[in-house]
Amino acid sequence: MSNQFQEQDQDQQKIDFKLWKEIFRYTIPMKRKMIILGILMVLVAVIDVVFTYMNKIAVDHFVQQGTIEGLEVFAFVYFVLIVALSTSVFGFISVAGKIETGVIYAIRKQGFKRLQELSFSYYDNKAVGWLMARMTSDIVRLGEIISWGTVDLVWGFTKMTAIVVVMLFLNWKLALISLTVTPFLAITSLYFQKKILKEYRKVRKINSKITGSFNEGITGAKTTKVLVREERNLDDFSELTGGMRGSSIRAAIFSSLFLPTVLAFGSIGTGLALWFGGIEVAGGAVSYGTLVAFISFTILFFEPIREMARVFAEFQSAHASAERVMSMINTEPEIKDQQQVILKYGDAFEPKRDNWPEIKGDITFRNVSFHYNAEEPILEDFNLEIKAGETIALVGETGSGKSTIVNLACRFYEPTGGEILIDGVEYRQGSQLWLQSNIGYVLQSPHLFSGTIKDNIRYGKLDASEMDIIRAAKLVNAHDFIMKLKDGYDSEVGDGGGLLSSGEKQLISFARAVLANPRIFVLDEATSSIDTETEQIIQKAIQKVLKGRTSFIVAHRLSTIRSADRILVIRKGKIQEIGKHEELMKQKGYYYRLYTNQFMEEEGKKVLGAK
């Protein structure tokens, strides 16, 4: 993908300010809060400097002159400053917390929206853990740095500026002498920036892999135990965490060296102020209060630098997170509607359903070519004409192109050559949502969401009534088993449908697909992983459901497709044989051999089972 923020392209050593400009756009809805936060931080910084200047006044007026005249006014001003500082601190903590939460919410919302828009091809090579790391820890880090990082940067910059102004006002020569260490500090900062950023990039990359490893370890726990892979998996995980530990330690070392370096330069600046200021005081050119103020100011000047150095180290880590989050958000869907199509039919989030034409179900593949990898074509000049209401079965070896044909018809992928027509019109002239809203898709391994059976069936049509749900369940012969459950349609299915059998999950997913009343139906190996009894129940349901609908059946068990209008034998992306079951059996070709072998195998199992 040609995305400037893709992970594999993240080798630049400089901070990308365009990237941060893009991220700070998420604060635009909170512009008022950001302005208030900035004002509060400026106020806190100025009050800090005023406190130090008040000490100069106290030394020169009250201590050196030995008088308490004006002490009441001095005390009152000091009290007002304390109240103002306390109020400002309370205010900025409250506002910064709201900004942090708002930014995290806004970025996550945009990220989730983009994940809904992205094409199937994006998920083909992205692990769940890879995506989860971006949606969780990476985005939280961005929220923290935008809110609290802004707090420290505005406070630090304002305080340093105010200190320089006051120091120049008091004694410009002494001020310049005290600040001579600043250029050396800037050079050191640039050096550490490069080192820290490099290590934090490694940390964030490995963190995604670790999250993915956690996900695979949990979802594949049963397989791990069956294959006795515990020790090997632990070794692999230890290798990952060891790599992250090494990069984290190096990043921590550079960060820990950075702060003492800043402290050392600060001490040198304070020493210069004390040395030359002491000479000036001895010569009567500078008051004792001014020297005290200069020493305090040099210490104060490097205090925000220390804080900004800490923020800077965190900023390096957050920059790596920013690159990774924006690589996801800025990824353009591989399949998207043209602008004129969106204007007419709407998009996935704002559909214009009144403009959608009704689908009859005629589907035409015209000289279609397709590849996932340019060097390994799946289909070349593929042609197929399907009439509305026709049931097409696809059989063939694994990798022959059966599922690819179905996925192209559903526009989950698009042809790399040729065109596909729906009711005589090239399907890219209609919206993706229009087509896919008219498709019912039942997978080999159905996914159920946590919740009740009723919630899962309604997932295909959120405005469906309870009667609609029951009608759909009855149509696919799922009603009887549902009513035998303790809570009926309100029974919990568990995480991923874990409380139900494979057959029961398949029936619910079938009801979910039927509820939307699709014009095109797809059964992709829908009966290959269930028992014979449930298969017979689904077979009876299929005959009722598919009637009058254009349908594709990708089948492993050939006994399930005998009633199909046409059976296509696909080999290496080509139609090798085509016809009804009886016609293909008479030809005694590939389908005949496949069916005969499978039939004999199943009969053999029945005999063995009977014995």
C-alpha positions in Angstrom: 0.0 0.0 0.0 1.3 3.4 -0.9 0.8 5.0 2.5 3.4 7.3 3.9 2.8 6.1 7.4 3.0 2.3 6.7 5.0 0.4 9.3 7.5 -0.8 6.8 8.3 2.8 5.9 8.9 4.0 9.5 12.7 4.3 9.3 13.0 8.0 9.1 14.9 9.5 12.0 13.3 12.9 12.2 10.0 14.0 13.8 7.3 14.3 11.2 5.5 17.5 12.2 2.9 17.0 9.4 1.9 13.9 11.2 1.4 15.8 14.5 -0.5 18.5 12.7 -2.9 15.8 11.5 -3.3 14.4 15.0 -3.9 17.8 16.5 -6.9 18.2 14.2 -8.7 15.9 16.6 -8.6 18.7 19.2 -10.5 21.1 16.9 -13.9 20.2 18.5 -12.2 21.0 21.8 -10.7 24.2 20.7 -12.3 26.2 23.5 -10.9 23.8 26.1 -7.5 23.9 24.5 -7.5 27.8 24.6 -8.6 27.7 28.3 -5.8 25.1 29.0 -3.2 27.3 27.4 -4.4 30.4 29.3 -4.2 28.5 32.6 -0.7 27.2 31.9 0.5 30.7 31.0 -1.0 32.0 34.2 0.7 29.2 36.3 4.1 29.9 34.6 3.8 33.7 35.1 2.8 33.3 38.8 5.8 31.0 39.4 8.1 33.8 38.0 6.4 36.5 40.0 6.9 34.5 43.2 10.6 34.5 42.6 10.6 38.3 41.8 8.7 38.8 45.1 11.6 37.2 46.9 14.0 39.8 45.4 11.7 42.6 46.7 11.6 40.9 50.1 15.4 40.7 50.3 16.1 44.2 49.0 13.3 46.0 50.8 12.6 44.2 54.1 15.8 42.3 54.9 18.5 44.7 53.7 16.7 47.8 54.9 15.5 46.2 58.1 12.0 47.6 57.8 8.4 46.1 57.8 6.8 49.0 56.1 4.5 47.8 53.4 4.5 44.2 54.7 0.7 44.0 54.8 0.4 44.9 51.1 3.2 42.4 50.3 1.5 39.6 52.3 -1.9 40.4 50.6 -0.3 40.2 47.1 1.4 37.0 48.1 -1.9 35.5 49.3 -3.7 36.5 46.1 -1.0 34.8 44.1 -1.3 31.6 46.1 -5.1 31.6 45.5 -4.7 32.3 41.8 -2.0 29.5 41.5 -4.2 27.0 43.3 -7.2 27.8 41.2 -5.2 27.6 38.0 -3.7 24.2 38.9 -7.2 22.8 39.8 -8.5 24.2 36.5 -5.8 22.8 34.2 -5.9 19.3 35.8 -9.7 19.2 35.1 -9.5 20.6 31.6 -6.5 18.5 30.6 -8.3 15.3 31.8 -11.3 16.2 29.6 -9.1 16.9 26.6 -7.3 13.5 27.1 -10.6 11.6 27.2 -12.0 13.6 24.2 -8.9 13.0 22.0 -8.9 9.2 22.8 -12.6 9.0 22.0 -12.3 10.9 18.7 -9.3 8.9 17.4 -10.8 5.6 18.4 -14.0 6.5 16.8 -12.2 7.5 13.5 -10.1 4.3 13.7 -13.1 2.1 14.2 -14.9 3.8 11.4 -12.0 3.2 9.1 -11.8 -0.4 10.1 -15.4 -0.8 9.0 -14.6 0.8 5.6 -11.5 -1.2 4.8 -11.7 -3.9 2.3 -11.3 -7.7 2.9 -7.8 -7.5 1.5 -6.6 -5.3 4.4 -7.5 -8.0 6.9 -5.9 -10.7 4.9 -2.4 -9.8 6.2 -3.2 -8.0 9.5 -3.3 -9.9 12.8 -6.0 -9.1 15.3 -3.3 -8.2 17.9 -1.7 -5.8 15.4 -5.0 -3.9 15.1 -5.8 -4.1 18.8 -2.4 -2.5 19.8 -3.3 0.5 17.7 -6.8 0.9 19.0 -5.8 0.6 22.6 -2.3 1.3 23.9 -1.1 3.4 20.9 -4.2 5.7 21.0 -4.1 6.1 24.8 -0.5 7.2 24.5 -1.5 9.9 21.9 -4.3 11.1 24.2 -1.8 11.5 27.1 0.8 13.3 25.1 -1.7 15.7 23.5 -3.2 16.7 26.8 -0.5 16.5 29.5 2.3 17.0 27.0 0.6 20.3 25.9 0.4 21.3 29.6 4.1 20.8 30.2 5.2 22.4 26.9 3.1 25.5 27.2 4.0 25.9 30.9 7.7 25.3 30.3 8.0 27.6 27.2 6.1 30.4 28.9 8.1 30.1 32.2 11.4 30.1 30.3 10.4 33.1 28.2 9.2 35.0 31.3 12.4 34.2 33.2 14.6 35.4 30.3 12.7 38.6 30.1 12.9 39.3 33.8 16.6 38.4 33.9 17.4 40.7 31.0 15.4 43.4 32.7 17.4 43.0 36.0 20.9 42.7 34.4 21.4 41.8 30.8 25.1 41.0 31.1 24.6 38.6 34.0 21.6 37.1 32.1 23.7 36.4 29.0 26.5 34.8 31.0 24.0 32.5 32.9 22.4 31.4 29.6 25.6 30.5 27.7 25.0 26.8 28.3 21.7 26.8 26.4 23.2 26.2 22.9 25.1 23.2 24.2 21.9 21.9 25.7 20.1 22.2 22.3 22.8 20.2 20.6 22.6 17.5 23.2 18.9 17.3 22.9 19.1 16.7 19.1 21.5 13.8 19.7 19.3 12.1 22.3 16.2 12.7 20.1 17.6 10.5 17.4 18.6 7.7 19.8 15.4 7.7 21.9 13.1 7.8 18.8 14.9 4.8 17.2 14.5 2.6 20.2 10.9 3.6 20.9 9.9 2.7 17.3 11.3 -0.8 18.0 9.4 -1.0 21.3 6.0 -0.2 19.6 6.6 -2.6 16.7 7.4 -5.5 19.1 4.4 -4.5 21.3 2.0 -5.2 18.4 3.6 -8.6 17.9 3.3 -9.4 21.6 -0.4 -8.3 21.6 -0.9 -10.6 18.5 0.9 -13.4 20.3 -1.5 -13.0 23.3 -4.5 -13.1 21.0 -3.3 -16.2 19.2 -2.4 -17.9 22.5 -5.9 -17.3 23.9 -7.9 -18.2 20.7 -5.7 -21.2 19.9 -5.5 -22.5 23.4 -7.2 -25.8 22.5 -5.0 -26.4 19.5 -1.9 -25.6 21.6 -2.8 -28.3 24.1 -3.8 -30.9 21.5 -0.4 -30.5 19.8 1.5 -30.1 23.0 3.0 -26.8 21.9 3.1 -25.1 25.3 6.9 -25.1 25.8 7.6 -24.0 22.2 5.0 -21.2 22.4 6.6 -20.0 25.6 10.0 -20.0 24.0 8.6 -18.0 21.0 6.9 -15.5 23.4 10.0 -15.2 25.5 12.0 -14.3 22.4 9.5 -11.5 21.6 9.5 -10.1 25.1 13.2 -10.4 25.3 13.5 -8.2 22.2 11.1 -5.7 23.7 13.0 -5.7 27.0 16.3 -4.9 25.2 14.9 -2.0 23.2 13.0 -0.7 26.3 16.2 -0.8 28.4 18.2 1.1 25.7 15.4 3.7 25.4 15.3 4.0 29.2 19.1 4.4 29.4 19.1 7.2 26.8 16.2 8.9 28.6 18.0 8.5 32.0 21.2 10.0 30.5 19.3 12.9 29.0 17.9 14.2 32.3 21.2 14.2 34.2 22.8 16.0 31.3 20.1 18.7 31.5 20.7 18.9 35.3 24.5 19.3 34.7 24.0 22.2 32.3 21.6 23.7 34.8 24.1 23.5 37.6 26.8 25.1 35.4 24.4 28.0 34.6 23.6 28.5 38.3 27.4 28.4 39.1 28.1 31.0 36.5 25.4 33.3 37.9 26.7 32.8 41.4 30.4 33.4 40.3 29.9 36.5 38.2 26.9 37.8 40.3 29.0 37.6 43.5 31.7 39.7 41.9 29.1 42.3 40.9 27.6 42.3 44.4 31.1 42.8 45.9 31.6 45.7 43.5 28.2 47.3 44.4 27.0 47.0 40.8 24.2 44.6 41.7 22.0 44.4 44.8 22.0 41.3 47.0 18.3 40.7 46.2 19.1 40.7 42.5 21.8 38.1 43.0 19.3 35.9 45.0 16.8 36.4 42.2 19.4 35.4 39.6 20.4 32.2 41.4 16.7 31.3 41.8 15.9 32.2 38.2 18.7 30.1 36.8 17.5 27.1 38.8 13.9 27.8 37.7 15.0 28.2 34.1 16.4 24.7 33.9 13.4 23.2 35.9 11.0 23.5 32.9 13.8 22.2 30.6 14.0 19.1 32.8 10.2 18.7 32.5 10.3 19.3 28.8 13.1 16.8 28.5 10.9 14.2 30.1 8.0 15.2 27.8 10.4 15.0 24.9 11.4 11.4 25.8 7.7 10.5 26.0 7.1 12.4 22.8 9.5 10.0 21.1 7.5 7.1 22.2 4.2 8.8 21.3 5.6 9.6 17.8 6.1 6.0 17.1 2.5 5.4 18.3 1.3 8.2 16.1 2.9 6.7 13.0 1.3 3.4 13.7 -2.2 4.8 14.4 -2.2 7.1 11.4 -0.9 4.3 9.1 -4.2 2.5 9.9 -6.5 5.6 9.7 -4.9 6.9 6.5 -5.1 3.6 4.7 -7.5 4.0 1.8 -10.0 1.1 1.2 -8.8 -1.0 -1.8 -12.5 -1.2 -2.9 -14.5 2.1 -2.8 -17.3 3.7 -4.7 -16.7 6.5 -7.1 -17.8 10.0 -6.1 -20.8 10.1 -8.4 -22.0 6.8 -7.0 -21.8 8.1 -3.5 -23.7 11.2 -4.4 -26.5 9.2 -5.9 -26.6 6.1 -3.6 -24.8 7.3 -0.4 -22.1 5.4 1.5 -22.0 2.8 4.2 -22.7 5.4 7.0 -25.2 7.6 5.1 -27.0 5.4 2.6 -29.7 6.9 0.3 -31.8 3.8 0.2 -34.7 5.5 -1.6 -32.4 5.7 -4.7 -31.4 2.0 -4.6 -32.7 0.0 -7.6 -34.3 -3.4 -6.8 -32.1 -6.3 -7.6 -33.6 -9.2 -9.6 -30.5 -11.4 -9.4 -29.0 -11.7 -12.9 -25.2 -12.0 -12.6 -22.7 -11.9 -15.5 -19.0 -12.5 -15.4 -17.5 -11.0 -18.6 -13.8 -11.7 -19.3 -13.0 -11.5 -15.6 -9.4 -11.7 -14.5 -8.3 -11.6 -10.9 -5.1 -12.2 -8.8 -4.1 -11.7 -5.2 -0.5 -11.8 -6.3 0.3 -10.5 -9.8 2.6 -13.5 -10.4 -0.1 -16.0 -9.5 -3.3 -15.3 -11.4 -6.5 -17.0 -10.0 -8.9 -16.2 -12.9 -8.2 -15.3 -16.5 -10.9 -14.3 -19.0 -13.5 -16.0 -16.9 -17.1 -15.9 -18.3 -20.3 -17.0 -16.6 -24.0 -16.1 -17.1 -26.3 -16.6 -14.1 -30.1 -16.1 -14.4 -32.1 -14.6 -11.6 -33.3 -17.3 -9.2 -30.8 -19.8 -10.4 -28.8 -22.0 -7.9 -25.2 -22.4 -8.9 -23.0 -25.0 -7.2 -19.2 -24.7 -7.3 -16.9 -27.7 -6.7 -13.2 -28.3 -7.2 -9.9 -28.6 -5.4 -8.7 -26.3 -2.7 -7.3 -23.1 -4.3 -9.1 -23.7 -7.6 -10.9 -20.4 -7.4 -14.4 -21.3 -6.1 -14.5 -18.8 -3.2 -12.8 -16.2 -5.3 -15.6 -16.3 -7.8 -18.2 -15.9 -5.0 -16.2 -13.1 -3.3 -16.0 -11.2 -6.7 -19.7 -11.6 -7.2 -20.3 -10.1 -3.7 -17.7 -7.3 -4.5 -15.6 -8.2 -1.5 -12.9 -8.0 -4.0 -13.0 -6.4 -7.5 -11.8 -7.9 -10.8 -8.3 -6.9 -12.0 -9.6 -7.2 -15.5 -13.0 -7.5 -17.2 -16.3 -6.7 -15.5 -19.2 -8.1 -13.5 -22.8 -7.1 -14.2 -25.8 -7.2 -11.9 -29.1 -7.1 -13.8 -27.1 -6.0 -16.9 -25.3 -3.1 -15.2 -21.6 -3.1 -14.3 -21.8 -3.5 -10.5 -19.3 -0.6 -9.8 -22.0 1.8 -11.0 -24.0 0.9 -7.8 -22.8 1.3 -4.2 -21.1 -1.5 -2.2 -23.8 -1.2 0.5 -26.6 -1.6 -2.1 -25.2 -4.8 -3.4 -24.1 -6.3 -0.1 -27.4 -5.4 1.6 -28.9 -7.8 -0.9 -26.5 -10.7 -0.1 -27.0 -13.4 2.5 -23.7 -15.1 3.3 -23.4 -18.2 5.4 -19.8 -19.2 6.2 -18.3 -22.6 7.0 -17.3 -21.4 10.5 -20.0 -18.8 11.5 -19.2 -16.1 14.0 -21.7 -15.3 16.7 -21.4 -12.2 18.9 -21.7 -12.2 22.6 -25.4 -11.8 23.6 -28.6 -13.7 23.1 -29.8 -15.8 20.2 -32.4 -13.1 19.5 -29.6 -10.4 19.3 -27.5 -12.5 16.9 -30.4 -13.3 14.5 -31.4 -9.6 14.6 -27.8 -8.5 13.7 -28.7 -8.9 10.1 -31.6 -6.5 10.4 -31.7 -4.3 13.5 -35.2 -3.1 13.0 -36.7 -6.6 12.8 -39.6 -7.4 15.1 -39.7 -10.5 17.4 -42.2 -12.1 15.0 -39.7 -11.5 12.1 -37.0 -13.2 14.1 -39.1 -16.3 14.9 -40.3 -16.5 11.3 -36.7 -16.5 10.1 -35.7 -19.2 12.7 -38.7 -21.4 11.6 -37.8 -21.0 8.0 -34.3 -22.5 8.6 -35.6 -25.1 11.0 -33.9 -23.5 14.0 -37.0 -22.7 16.0 -37.4 -26.2 17.6 -33.9 -26.4 19.1 -34.1 -22.8 20.3 -37.3 -23.4 22.2 -35.7 -26.4 23.9 -33.2 -24.1 25.6 -33.9 -22.8 29.1 -34.4 -19.1 28.0 -35.4 -19.7 24.4 -34.6 -16.8 22.2 -33.1 -15.0 25.2 -30.5 -17.7 25.8 -26.9 -16.4 25.8 -24.7 -17.8 23.1 -21.4 -17.1 24.9 -18.2 -15.6 23.5 -18.1 -16.5 19.8 -21.1 -18.8 20.3 -19.1 -21.1 22.6 -22.3 -22.3 24.5 -23.8 -23.8 21.3 -22.8 -26.7 19.1 -21.4 -26.1 15.6 -24.7 -27.1 14.0 -26.7 -24.8 16.3 -24.4 -21.9 15.5 -24.8 -22.6 11.8 -28.6 -22.6 12.0 -28.5 -19.2 13.8 -26.2 -17.7 11.3 -28.5 -19.1 8.6 -31.5 -17.4 10.2 -29.5 -14.2 10.5 -28.8 -14.2 6.8 -32.4 -15.1 5.9 -33.9 -12.3 8.1 -32.5 -9.6 5.7 -34.5 -11.2 2.8 -31.5 -11.1 0.4 -31.9 -11.5 -3.3 -28.5 -13.2 -3.6 -27.6 -16.1 -1.3 -24.1 -17.6 -0.7 -23.4 -20.9 1.2 -19.7 -21.3 1.5 -19.0 -24.8 2.8 -21.9 -24.2 5.1 -22.5 -27.9 6.0 -18.9 -29.3 5.9 -18.3 -28.9 9.6 -21.6 -30.2 11.1 -23.0 -33.6 11.8 -25.2 -35.5 9.4 -28.4 -35.0 11.3 -28.0 -31.2 11.4 -26.9 -31.3 7.7 -30.3 -32.9 6.8 -32.1 -30.1 8.7 -30.1 -27.4 6.9 -30.7 -29.2 3.6 -34.4 -29.0 4.0 -34.1 -25.4 5.0 -31.9 -24.6 1.9 -34.5 -25.9 -0.5 -37.1 -23.5 1.1 -34.8 -20.5 1.5 -33.1 -20.5 -1.9 -36.3 -20.7 -3.9 -36.6 -17.7 -6.1 -33.2 -16.3 -5.1 -29.9 -16.3 -7.0 -27.6 -18.5 -5.0 -24.1 -19.8 -4.9 -23.2 -23.0 -3.1 -19.6 -23.8 -2.5 -19.6 -27.4 -1.4 -17.3 -30.0 -0.1 -20.0 -32.6 0.4 -21.3 -33.2 -3.1 -24.5 -34.8 -1.8 -25.7 -31.3 -0.7 -25.7 -29.9 -4.3 -27.5 -32.6 -6.3 -30.6 -30.3 -6.7 -28.6 -27.3 -7.9 -29.7 -25.9 -11.3 -26.1 -26.0 -12.5 -22.9 -27.5 -11.1 -19.6 -25.9 -12.1 -16.4 -27.9 -11.7 -13.7 -25.3 -11.3 -10.0 -26.3 -11.9 -7.2 -23.7 -11.9 -9.7 -20.9 -12.4 -11.4 -22.5 -15.4 -14.8 -24.1 -15.8 -13.8 -27.7 -16.6 -17.4 -29.2 -16.5 -20.8 -27.7 -16.2 -24.3 -29.1 -16.0 -26.9 -30.7 -13.7 -25.9 -33.5 -11.4 -27.3 -36.2 -13.7 -25.7 -34.7 -16.8 -22.3 -34.6 -15.1 -22.6 -38.2 -13.8 -23.3 -39.4 -17.4 -20.2 -37.6 -18.7 -18.1 -39.8 -16.3 -15.5 -37.0 -16.0 -13.9 -35.3 -13.0 -17.2 -34.7 -11.2 -18.2 -38.3 -11.7 -14.9 -39.6 -10.1 -15.1 -37.0 -7.3 -18.7 -37.9 -6.5 -18.2 -41.7 -6.8 -15.1 -41.6 -4.5 -16.9 -39.5 -1.9 -20.0 -41.6 -2.0 -18.0 -44.8 -1.5 -16.1 -43.2 1.4 -19.3 -42.1 3.1 -20.9 -45.6 2.6 -17.8 -47.1 4.1 -18.1 -45.0 7.2 -21.7 -46.0 7.6 -20.8 -49.7 7.4 -18.0 -49.2 9.9 -20.3 -47.2 12.1 -23.0 -49.9 12.0 -20.4 -52.6 13.0 
